[in-house]
Amino acid sequence: MTRLDAPATPEEQRALSRDEMELANQSRQPGLGQLSDRDLSDLVSRLRERRNRARDIGDRQGREARGKAAPSGATAAGGNEGTRSKLDYLNDALNRAMAERHRRRADGAADELQDAQPDQVELTQKALAAKQATDRPSPMLEEGGPLHPNDPDADQGKQALAHTERDTAPSGAFDHAGERPARERSNAR
């Protein structure tokens, strides 16, 4: 059940143009719930376009009023309160339309999930088939490769290099290279 949205206030009617007011009224319930998905997407894109335009004009007017930008008309804008209120009303309309879009997607996803949900018998049969597919000997045993690191046939890897040390440390550290090379390097600088 959808709730009914309040009609437009007189302030909203003053702030918005006739076209913007039509878009804002379309974003109210019950009319919003009766729109098709395609019409709802069109409404969202048109509201977003109008909102972005109002935001850009409001930003420009604010810069002009502060003296940060040259006036785009004959005189600089005195303020941007009207454009900011228009932006707020268009934002509210866009939020209502987006909430409806998200609600529809959530309802559709819940229906798909319910339809796609396998029952317990199907899950058990799938698990049994996967287990039977893996109940064959290990390919490592068939090829005769080592199964455990303690196997005498296992490759030693880098363990054979563990006992070898470098004669000199690459950093020139005192303990590894001796006192004299370190002193020579420090005097040369």
N, C-alpha and C positions, 0 to 999 in steps of 0.2 A: 504494500500500500504506500503510495507516495503522498507526501504532505503538500498542502497548497502553500505557495509562496505569497508573501504580501505584495500588493500592487505597488507600482512605482510611487514614490513620494513626490510632492510638488518640487522639492529641491532637485531631485533626480530629473524630473521632467524639464526643469529650467536648464540644467547643466548639459543635457544631451541633445543632440540634433534629432530631427524626426527619424532619420535612418538608424541612428544609434539607439534611439528609444525603441524602435521596432525590434532590433536585435536583442536589446535587454529584455523586452517583454517575451520574446521567444525563449529566453533562457529561464523563464519562470514555469513552475508546475501549475497546472497539469499539462500545458502545451508542450513542455520539454519532453515529457514522457511519451507523447504521441508522435514525436519526430522519428523518422527512420534513422538508421545508423549513418547513412550517407548524408542526410540532412543535418544530423547532429555534428558530423565532422565538418561540414561546410560552415555551420554556425560557429563552431570553435575557431576555425581559421579566420573567418571574418571578424569575430570579436578580438582575436589576438592581433590582427592587422590594425584595427581601430585603436586598441589599447596601446600598441607600440607607437602609433602616430601621435596619440595624445601625450605619451611619455616624452617623445622626442621634442614636440612643440613646447611642452612644459619646461623641459631642461633648457631649451634655447631661450625661452622667455625669462627664466630665472637668471641665466648668464647675462642677458641684456639688462635686466633690472639691477644687477650688481655691478654693471659696467665692465664685465669681463669679455663681452662680445659686442661687435658692431651691430646696430639694429638692422633687422632684415627688411623693415618697412621704412616709412618716412621718419617715424619717431621710435625710440626704444620702448619696449614693453615696460609697463609700470609694475607688474607682478604676474604671478602665474597661479593664483588661487583658484580661478575658474577652471583652468586647464587641469589642475591637480585634482579638483573634485570630479571632473569628467573622467580622469584616469581611475579614480577610486571606484566610481560606479561601473565603468567598463570592466575593471578587475573583478568586481563582485559578480557581474554577469558571466565573465569567463570562468570564474571559480564554480559557479552553479552548473554550467555546461560541462566542465571537466569532471565534476563530481558525478554527474549523470553518466558520462562516458565510462568512468571507472566502475560505477555500480553495474553497468551493463556487462562490462568485461568480466567482473567478478562473478556475476550470475552465470555468464556463458562458460567460464572456466569451471565453476562448480558443477554445471550440468555435464560438461565433457568429462570431468573427473569421475562423476558418478557413473557415466556410461562406460568409461574405460577401465573402471576398477575391476580387476580379476577376482574371482572368488577363491576360496581356500583350496578347493579341489584342483583348480588350474595351477595355482602356485606350487602345490605339492607335486603334481605331475611334472612340472618344469624342473623342480629341484631334483627329483628322482632321475630324470633324463640327463641332467648335468652330471650327477654323481656316477651314473652308469657310463657316461662318456669318458670319465677320468679313471675308471677302475681297470686300467691297463698298466703293465709294468712301466717303470720310469724309463725314458729314452736314454738316460745316462747309464743304466744297467745294460741295456741292449748294446750300447757302443763300447762298454767296458771302461768308461771313464771313472775317475775317483768320485766317491760320494761324500767323503768327510775330510776335513783338513788334516787329521791325524793319519790318514791313509799313507803308507810309504810311497805310493805311486804319485801322490799329489805334488803339484808344482810348488817349489819353495818360494817363488815370487821374490820380493825384495828382502826377505829375511836373511838371505845369504850375504847381503851387503851391510847388515847391521854392525858387524864387528870392525869394519873399515872406517877410519876417521880421516878427515882432511888434515894435511900437514899444517896449513895456515888457515886462519879464519878469513872469510871474504871481507868481513867488516874491519879487520885489523884490531880486533879486541886484544887487550893486554894478555889474557890468560892463554890465548891460542898462538899468537904470533911472537910473543916475547916482548921484553921491555924496549930493546933497541929499535926495532922497526917502528914502533908506535911513537917513540921520541923523535925519530927522524922525520916522520910525517908531520908531527906537530910543529917542528922547527922550520919546516919548509914553507909553511903558510904565512 
